[in-house]
Amino acid sequence: MSASVVPADAYTTGLLSKDLPTELERLQLLEKTYDPGTVRALGRLPMRPDWRCLELGAGAGSIAYWLAERVPDGSVLALDIDPRFIDGDRAPHLEVRGSDLTTDDFPAGSFDLIHARAVFMHLPRREEIVERVMRWLAPGGWLVLEDVHFLPAADSAYPAWREVHGAYLTALAGQGIDLSWARRIPARLEAAGCDSVGVSVTPGGLGVDEVQDRLLATRLVQSGPRLVDAGLVTAEQVESAQALVASGPAPDVSTFVYSAWGRKPPRSGH
């Protein structure tokens, strides 16, 4: 479901635009949902206080802030195509920068840790960008990539969710998002030259927990009218999905967040 080119306005006027009034809330709910898994993955690494860290697609900033606390003698560069929600004053060694990962570049060996969550699934030519990002790592540095793998909406036990969630996935794929890329990340890290590759998986979806239901309710408010305008669902179908989320149904797992990590091999003799 990947696309070679993402529409230029996909993240300025699309379903994930930061201009939408609920987008900050959505990003913060994503943080509450997935930060624990990210922290567990990063906590596996032999992090030192002088590491130079690069946070790609920093969103609302929570992981950039977490990293800044753990590298007081190092640095954190937080990049996002629209960094309006990130507070660069949270730490003196935290820098926030507007950036387009598809065109930006850094000198080889610039970072000891590079992390991205829910970023590469959005990128055209994502495999090539993994190769480029690997060059930015110092020998012995770590690359941690996390993305969402979406299960088929048609498999949901709830008809109201099959309809609206399926429409949402159709819209995401139309923005060039690869809905199954996450599963391939560990193999891609190995192919890019990483050793010590590992992975952990966090389930998500309807009824999984209260925070995720709040996230899905916010997503319906944000995306529902656009899905209706696009002719993918009716307003009545969106209302039925909203009522289902509010009812607190039995869990219906629809996503897995893959957290994968790998090390750029150190120089021989080190």
N, C-alpha and C positions, 0 to 999 in steps of 0.2 A: 504493500500500500504506500510505498514511498514515492516521492515525486522528485524529479531532477531539479526543479526550480520551485522555490516557495514564492507565492505572490508577494510583491513588494510591500503591500499594505496589510499583510496577514496579521501582523502584531501591532498595528496602529489602528486599524479599523475592524479587525476580525474578532473572533470569540474571546481572545486573550488580550485585548487592548488595555493598556494601563489607563486609558481615558474612561473606561467603564466605571461607574460609581462603586461597584462591588468588587473591583479587581484587587484592591489592597486587602479587603477582608478574605477573599479567596486565597490569596497568597499566604496570608497569616494562618489560615486554617490548614493549608498544605504544610506549612512549617510545623504546626502542632501535630499533624498526622505523621509526618515522615522524618522530622528531626531525630526522634529516638533511634531509628534505624541508621540514619546517617552518622550519628554520634558513635553508635556501636561499630560501624565500619571504620570510621576514622580512628577510633580508639584502639583498633588492632595494630595500628602502625607505630613504629618506633620514633614517635614525634619528639623533636628536640626544641628547646625554647628559641633557637636561632634560625629555625626554618623560614625560608622564603615561600609564601603560599600564594597561589592564584585561585580565586573563586570565580568560576565562569557562570554567567547567568545568575547573579546573586539574588535576584528577586526582591524580597523585603528585608534581606540582610542577616537573618538569624545565624546562618552557618559562618558567614564572614565574621560576625561578632564573636562567635564561639572560638573560631580559629585565633582571632586576635588575643583572646585571653590566654591561649596556650602557647603562643610564640612571642612572649614579651620582649625578647631580644632579636626577633626576626621582623618579618613584614607580611602584610596581607594586602593583596591587590584584588579588589572586588570589581568585576566587570559585569555590565548588563547593557543591553541595547537601549534600555531606558531606565537609568538608575535613580529615578526620582524618589523611590521609597527607601533608599539606603542612606543611613546617617554616617557620613564620613568623619564626623567629630567624635564618634564613640571611642576611638583610641588613636593615639598619636602615630602609631605605625600602621594604621589602616588607611588605604587610599581607595577612593571610589572613582570609577571612570566609565563614561559612556563608551560602548565598544560594539563592534560588529565582528563576531568571531569568524565569519566567513572570509574576512579580508585582513584582520589584524595579524601582526606577527611580533615575535620577541626573539632576542638573541638566543642561540643555543645555550642550554645549561642555566637558564635564568631562575628556575624554581626547584624547590625540593619537594613540593606537593602541589598537585593540580587537582581540583575537584570540580565536578559539574553534576547538578541534579536536574532532571527534566529539561535538558538542553539539547543533547545530541539527537534525540528523536525528532527535533524540529528542523534540523539542519539539512540542506542539500549537500551531497557529496560528503556525508558524515565520516565515511571510512578514510577519506583523504585527510580530513581535519584531525582525526585521531593520530595519523602519522605525523602531521605537523606539530600537534601538541606534544607528542613524544620528544621532538627535538628540543622543545623548551625546557624539558626536565634535565636536571643535573644527573650524572651517573649516581645510581643508588636512590634516586628520587622516586616518588610514588604518584601514580595516576589513579584516581578514584572516579568512576563514572556510574551514575545512577539514572535509570530511566524507567518509565512505566510500560509494562506489557499489558495490553488490553485483551481480555478474553472475548469471544464472540458474544454480542448482545443477544443473539437468537437463542443462546443456551440458558438465559435467565428463567427462573421459575415463575416470574411475575410478568404477565402480559403488558401491564402498563409500563414497566421498566424496559422490556424488550423494545417497545416502540420508540420511546424517547431517548433512551441510552443509545439505541442503534442509530437514531438520527444524529445524535451528538458525535458518534464515532465517524459517521459519514462526513460530517462537517469538518472534523479534525483532519481526516485523510485528504479532504479537499484543500486544506491549507498546507499540504505537503508533509504532514506528520506521519512518521512510520510507526504504526501501532504495535509492531512486533519486534522492532529493533532491539529492545532491551535484552531479550533472550540471547542475542548474538554477541553481547558485549564481552563476556569472558574470552571467547574464541578470538575476537578482534584484538583484545589486549595482547594475547599470546602472539597473534600474527604480526602485531606491531613491534614485537621484540621484548615484551615484558616477561619477567619470571615471577615466581611466587604469586601466581594469579589465584584469586579466591572470589567467592560470591556468597551473598546472603540475600534472602528474598522476604519481603514483607507484603502480606495480603491486604487488599483494600476492597471497599465496595459497600453496597447498600446494607444497612443493619449491622455492620461489623463493630462499630462503636459510636458513641454519641458525637464525637468530633467529626468523624467521617460523614455521618448523616447531616450535620450542620454544613459541611463542605458541599455535599451533594445538593442540599436545599439552596445554598447560595449559587451554585452552578446553574440550577434550574432557573432562578430569578435572572441570572446574567445571560444565559444562552437561550432560554425558552422563547422569548419574542423573536430572536434572530432565526431560530429553527422554524418557527411558524412563518416568518416572512419569506424564508427560502423555500417554503412549500414542502418541508420534510416531515412535519407533523402538524396537527391541529392544536388550537388553544385548549380544547377539551382534553386532548391527550396529555398536554403539559400539566394541566390541573390534576388529572388522575395520577400522574407520576409524583406531583407534589404531595398529594394526599397519602400516597404510599410511603414516601419518605417520612412524613410526619407520624405515621402509624407505628413506627418502630418495628418493622418486620423482622422475621428471622433472617440471619445473615445470608447474603447473596454475593459471594466473592466475584468481582468482575475485573480486578486488576492485581498484578503483582509488581511491586517495585523491586527491580534487580539492583543491588548494590555490589559492584564489582571493582576489584582493585588489582593492581599489578605494579611491579617494581622495574624500573629501568636498570639493567644490570650494572653493578659498580665496575669501575675500571679494574683490570687485572692487577692483583696484588694489593687491593684495598678491601 
